[in-house]
Amino acid sequence: MAGKTLTRMDLSEAVFREVGLSRNESAQLVESILQHVADALVADEQVKISSFGTFTVRSKNARIGRNPKTGEEVPIHPRRVLSFRPSHLMRERVAEGNKA
C-alpha cells in the first residue's frame, strides 16, 4: 500500500492551522526547525525528540563489498550515515496503526 508523503508544505500548513501563524511565518518556522536539526547532525550532535525518536550520525569503516550481479569485489569507502531510532511510544503508535 503506497501512502501519502508528508512534505514541508504539509508541516507548515499544519502549523498555520493549529498555531495561527501566517502561512509565511509557519513556513519559516518549519524551515528553521529543520535547519537546526540538520546543523546539529552535521556537527555530530545527537537530536532527540521526546516521544518521537533519536537521530544520530554514525561513521562506517571502509570494507570490501561484492557486486551481486557480477560477484566482483568492490571497495566501499568510509562514510557517515544518518540513523533514526524511534522511541518506544512511537513504535507502539505505529504498530497500533497497522491493526486498524
CNS distance restraints for C-alpha pairs under 8 A (distance, minus, plus):
assign (resid   6 and name CA) (resid  10 and name CA) 6.04 0.50 0.50
assign (resid   6 and name CA) (resid  11 and name CA) 7.37 0.50 0.50
assign (resid   7 and name CA) (resid  11 and name CA) 6.42 0.50 0.50
assign (resid   8 and name CA) (resid  12 and name CA) 6.17 0.50 0.50
assign (resid   8 and name CA) (resid  27 and name CA) 7.76 0.50 0.50
assign (resid   8 and name CA) (resid  30 and name CA) 7.15 0.50 0.50
assign (resid   8 and name CA) (resid  31 and name CA) 7.80 0.50 0.50
assign (resid   9 and name CA) (resid  13 and name CA) 6.02 0.50 0.50
assign (resid   9 and name CA) (resid  27 and name CA) 7.22 0.50 0.50
assign (resid  10 and name CA) (resid  14 and name CA) 6.19 0.50 0.50
assign (resid  11 and name CA) (resid  15 and name CA) 6.33 0.50 0.50
assign (resid  11 and name CA) (resid  30 and name CA) 6.87 0.50 0.50
assign (resid  12 and name CA) (resid  16 and name CA) 6.10 0.50 0.50
assign (resid  12 and name CA) (resid  23 and name CA) 7.06 0.50 0.50
assign (resid  12 and name CA) (resid  26 and name CA) 4.98 0.50 0.50
assign (resid  12 and name CA) (resid  27 and name CA) 4.77 0.50 0.50
assign (resid  12 and name CA) (resid  29 and name CA) 7.67 0.50 0.50
assign (resid  12 and name CA) (resid  30 and name CA) 5.90 0.50 0.50
assign (resid  13 and name CA) (resid  17 and name CA) 6.21 0.50 0.50
assign (resid  13 and name CA) (resid  23 and name CA) 6.89 0.50 0.50
assign (resid  13 and name CA) (resid  26 and name CA) 7.14 0.50 0.50
assign (resid  13 and name CA) (resid  27 and name CA) 7.74 0.50 0.50
assign (resid  14 and name CA) (resid  18 and name CA) 5.93 0.50 0.50
assign (resid  15 and name CA) (resid  19 and name CA) 5.29 0.50 0.50
assign (resid  15 and name CA) (resid  20 and name CA) 7.04 0.50 0.50
assign (resid  15 and name CA) (resid  21 and name CA) 7.07 0.50 0.50
assign (resid  15 and name CA) (resid  26 and name CA) 5.64 0.50 0.50
assign (resid  16 and name CA) (resid  20 and name CA) 5.14 0.50 0.50
assign (resid  16 and name CA) (resid  21 and name CA) 5.22 0.50 0.50
assign (resid  16 and name CA) (resid  22 and name CA) 6.01 0.50 0.50
assign (resid  16 and name CA) (resid  23 and name CA) 5.57 0.50 0.50
assign (resid  16 and name CA) (resid  26 and name CA) 5.51 0.50 0.50
assign (resid  17 and name CA) (resid  21 and name CA) 7.93 0.50 0.50
assign (resid  21 and name CA) (resid  25 and name CA) 5.84 0.50 0.50
assign (resid  21 and name CA) (resid  26 and name CA) 5.71 0.50 0.50
assign (resid  22 and name CA) (resid  26 and name CA) 5.98 0.50 0.50
assign (resid  23 and name CA) (resid  27 and name CA) 6.18 0.50 0.50
assign (resid  24 and name CA) (resid  28 and name CA) 6.24 0.50 0.50
assign (resid  25 and name CA) (resid  29 and name CA) 6.08 0.50 0.50
assign (resid  26 and name CA) (resid  30 and name CA) 6.28 0.50 0.50
assign (resid  27 and name CA) (resid  31 and name CA) 6.10 0.50 0.50
assign (resid  28 and name CA) (resid  32 and name CA) 5.99 0.50 0.50
assign (resid  29 and name CA) (resid  33 and name CA) 6.25 0.50 0.50
assign (resid  30 and name CA) (resid  34 and name CA) 6.24 0.50 0.50
assign (resid  31 and name CA) (resid  35 and name CA) 6.05 0.50 0.50
assign (resid  32 and name CA) (resid  36 and name CA) 6.20 0.50 0.50
assign (resid  33 and name CA) (resid  37 and name CA) 6.31 0.50 0.50
assign (resid  34 and name CA) (resid  38 and name CA) 6.14 0.50 0.50
assign (resid  35 and name CA) (resid  39 and name CA) 5.98 0.50 0.50
assign (resid  36 and name CA) (resid  40 and name CA) 6.14 0.50 0.50
assign (resid  37 and name CA) (resid  41 and name CA) 6.33 0.50 0.50
assign (resid  37 and name CA) (resid  47 and name CA) 6.73 0.50 0.50
assign (resid  38 and name CA) (resid  42 and name CA) 6.17 0.50 0.50
assign (resid  39 and name CA) (resid  43 and name CA) 6.22 0.50 0.50
assign (resid  40 and name CA) (resid  44 and name CA) 6.46 0.50 0.50
assign (resid  40 and name CA) (resid  45 and name CA) 5.08 0.50 0.50
assign (resid  40 and name CA) (resid  46 and name CA) 7.09 0.50 0.50
assign (resid  40 and name CA) (resid  47 and name CA) 7.03 0.50 0.50
assign (resid  41 and name CA) (resid  45 and name CA) 5.21 0.50 0.50
assign (resid  41 and name CA) (resid  46 and name CA) 6.45 0.50 0.50
assign (resid  41 and name CA) (resid  47 and name CA) 7.07 0.50 0.50
assign (resid  41 and name CA) (resid  55 and name CA) 7.70 0.50 0.50
assign (resid  41 and name CA) (resid  56 and name CA) 6.74 0.50 0.50
assign (resid  41 and name CA) (resid  57 and name CA) 6.41 0.50 0.50
assign (resid  44 and name CA) (resid  56 and name CA) 7.54 0.50 0.50
assign (resid  44 and name CA) (resid  57 and name CA) 6.23 0.50 0.50
assign (resid  45 and name CA) (resid  56 and name CA) 7.10 0.50 0.50
assign (resid  45 and name CA) (resid  57 and name CA) 7.77 0.50 0.50
assign (resid  46 and name CA) (resid  54 and name CA) 7.03 0.50 0.50
assign (resid  46 and name CA) (resid  55 and name CA) 5.94 0.50 0.50
assign (resid  46 and name CA) (resid  56 and name CA) 4.94 0.50 0.50
assign (resid  46 and name CA) (resid  57 and name CA) 7.39 0.50 0.50
assign (resid  47 and name CA) (resid  54 and name CA) 5.57 0.50 0.50
assign (resid  47 and name CA) (resid  55 and name CA) 5.03 0.50 0.50
assign (resid  47 and name CA) (resid  56 and name CA) 6.55 0.50 0.50
assign (resid  48 and name CA) (resid  52 and name CA) 7.94 0.50 0.50
assign (resid  48 and name CA) (resid  53 and name CA) 5.97 0.50 0.50
assign (resid  48 and name CA) (resid  54 and name CA) 4.29 0.50 0.50
assign (resid  48 and name CA) (resid  55 and name CA) 6.37 0.50 0.50
assign (resid  49 and name CA) (resid  53 and name CA) 5.46 0.50 0.50
assign (resid  49 and name CA) (resid  54 and name CA) 6.20 0.50 0.50
assign (resid  50 and name CA) (resid  87 and name CA) 7.65 0.50 0.50
assign (resid  51 and name CA) (resid  87 and name CA) 5.75 0.50 0.50
assign (resid  51 and name CA) (resid  88 and name CA) 7.62 0.50 0.50
assign (resid  51 and name CA) (resid  89 and name CA) 5.77 0.50 0.50
assign (resid  51 and name CA) (resid  90 and name CA) 6.36 0.50 0.50
assign (resid  52 and name CA) (resid  86 and name CA) 5.95 0.50 0.50
assign (resid  52 and name CA) (resid  87 and name CA) 5.36 0.50 0.50
assign (resid  52 and name CA) (resid  89 and name CA) 7.16 0.50 0.50
assign (resid  52 and name CA) (resid  90 and name CA) 5.52 0.50 0.50
assign (resid  53 and name CA) (resid  84 and name CA) 6.91 0.50 0.50
assign (resid  53 and name CA) (resid  85 and name CA) 5.52 0.50 0.50
assign (resid  53 and name CA) (resid  86 and name CA) 3.97 0.50 0.50
assign (resid  53 and name CA) (resid  87 and name CA) 4.46 0.50 0.50
assign (resid  53 and name CA) (resid  90 and name CA) 7.30 0.50 0.50
assign (resid  54 and name CA) (resid  84 and name CA) 5.66 0.50 0.50
assign (resid  54 and name CA) (resid  85 and name CA) 5.23 0.50 0.50
assign (resid  54 and name CA) (resid  86 and name CA) 6.32 0.50 0.50
assign (resid  54 and name CA) (resid  87 and name CA) 7.32 0.50 0.50
assign (resid  55 and name CA) (resid  82 and name CA) 7.06 0.50 0.50
assign (resid  55 and name CA) (resid  83 and name CA) 5.67 0.50 0.50
assign (resid  55 and name CA) (resid  84 and name CA) 4.53 0.50 0.50
assign (resid  55 and name CA) (resid  85 and name CA) 6.53 0.50 0.50
assign (resid  56 and name CA) (resid  82 and name CA) 5.94 0.50 0.50
assign (resid  56 and name CA) (resid  83 and name CA) 5.22 0.50 0.50
assign (resid  56 and name CA) (resid  84 and name CA) 6.45 0.50 0.50
assign (resid  57 and name CA) (resid  80 and name CA) 6.37 0.50 0.50
assign (resid  57 and name CA) (resid  81 and name CA) 5.57 0.50 0.50
assign (resid  57 and name CA) (resid  82 and name CA) 4.64 0.50 0.50
assign (resid  57 and name CA) (resid  83 and name CA) 5.96 0.50 0.50
assign (resid  58 and name CA) (resid  80 and name CA) 5.51 0.50 0.50
assign (resid  58 and name CA) (resid  81 and name CA) 5.35 0.50 0.50
assign (resid  58 and name CA) (resid  82 and name CA) 6.45 0.50 0.50
assign (resid  58 and name CA) (resid  83 and name CA) 7.00 0.50 0.50
assign (resid  59 and name CA) (resid  78 and name CA) 7.34 0.50 0.50
assign (resid  59 and name CA) (resid  79 and name CA) 5.85 0.50 0.50
assign (resid  59 and name CA) (resid  80 and name CA) 4.44 0.50 0.50
assign (resid  59 and name CA) (resid  81 and name CA) 6.43 0.50 0.50
assign (resid  60 and name CA) (resid  78 and name CA) 5.52 0.50 0.50
assign (resid  60 and name CA) (resid  79 and name CA) 5.36 0.50 0.50
assign (resid  60 and name CA) (resid  80 and name CA) 6.03 0.50 0.50
assign (resid  60 and name CA) (resid  81 and name CA) 7.31 0.50 0.50
assign (resid  61 and name CA) (resid  77 and name CA) 7.24 0.50 0.50
assign (resid  61 and name CA) (resid  78 and name CA) 4.59 0.50 0.50
assign (resid  61 and name CA) (resid  79 and name CA) 6.87 0.50 0.50
assign (resid  62 and name CA) (resid  75 and name CA) 7.30 0.50 0.50
assign (resid  62 and name CA) (resid  76 and name CA) 5.53 0.50 0.50
assign (resid  62 and name CA) (resid  77 and name CA) 4.66 0.50 0.50
assign (resid  62 and name CA) (resid  78 and name CA) 4.26 0.50 0.50
assign (resid  62 and name CA) (resid  79 and name CA) 7.68 0.50 0.50
assign (resid  63 and name CA) (resid  75 and name CA) 6.02 0.50 0.50
assign (resid  63 and name CA) (resid  76 and name CA) 5.28 0.50 0.50
assign (resid  63 and name CA) (resid  77 and name CA) 6.84 0.50 0.50
assign (resid  63 and name CA) (resid  78 and name CA) 7.67 0.50 0.50
assign (resid  64 and name CA) (resid  73 and name CA) 6.46 0.50 0.50
assign (resid  64 and name CA) (resid  74 and name CA) 5.72 0.50 0.50
assign (resid  64 and name CA) (resid  75 and name CA) 4.56 0.50 0.50
assign (resid  64 and name CA) (resid  76 and name CA) 5.74 0.50 0.50
assign (resid  65 and name CA) (resid  73 and name CA) 5.68 0.50 0.50
assign (resid  65 and name CA) (resid  74 and name CA) 5.13 0.50 0.50
assign (resid  65 and name CA) (resid  75 and name CA) 5.93 0.50 0.50
assign (resid  65 and name CA) (resid  76 and name CA) 6.15 0.50 0.50
assign (resid  66 and name CA) (resid  71 and name CA) 5.71 0.50 0.50
assign (resid  66 and name CA) (resid  72 and name CA) 5.55 0.50 0.50
assign (resid  66 and name CA) (resid  73 and name CA) 4.41 0.50 0.50
assign (resid  66 and name CA) (resid  74 and name CA) 5.60 0.50 0.50
assign (resid  67 and name CA) (resid  71 and name CA) 5.07 0.50 0.50
assign (resid  67 and name CA) (resid  72 and name CA) 5.30 0.50 0.50
assign (resid  67 and name CA) (resid  73 and name CA) 6.35 0.50 0.50
assign (resid  67 and name CA) (resid  74 and name CA) 6.80 0.50 0.50
assign (resid  68 and name CA) (resid  72 and name CA) 7.76 0.50 0.50
assign (resid  86 and name CA) (resid  90 and name CA) 5.91 0.50 0.50
assign (resid  86 and name CA) (resid  91 and name CA) 6.23 0.50 0.50
assign (resid  87 and name CA) (resid  91 and name CA) 6.26 0.50 0.50
assign (resid  88 and name CA) (resid  92 and name CA) 6.15 0.50 0.50
assign (resid  89 and name CA) (resid  93 and name CA) 6.13 0.50 0.50
assign (resid  90 and name CA) (resid  94 and name CA) 6.11 0.50 0.50
assign (resid  91 and name CA) (resid  95 and name CA) 6.10 0.50 0.50
assign (resid  92 and name CA) (resid  96 and name CA) 6.06 0.50 0.50
assign (resid  93 and name CA) (resid  97 and name CA) 6.30 0.50 0.50
assign (resid  94 and name CA) (resid  98 and name CA) 6.83 0.50 0.50
assign (resid  95 and name CA) (resid  99 and name CA) 7.17 0.50 0.50
assign (resid  96 and name CA) (resid 100 and name CA) 7.22 0.50 0.50
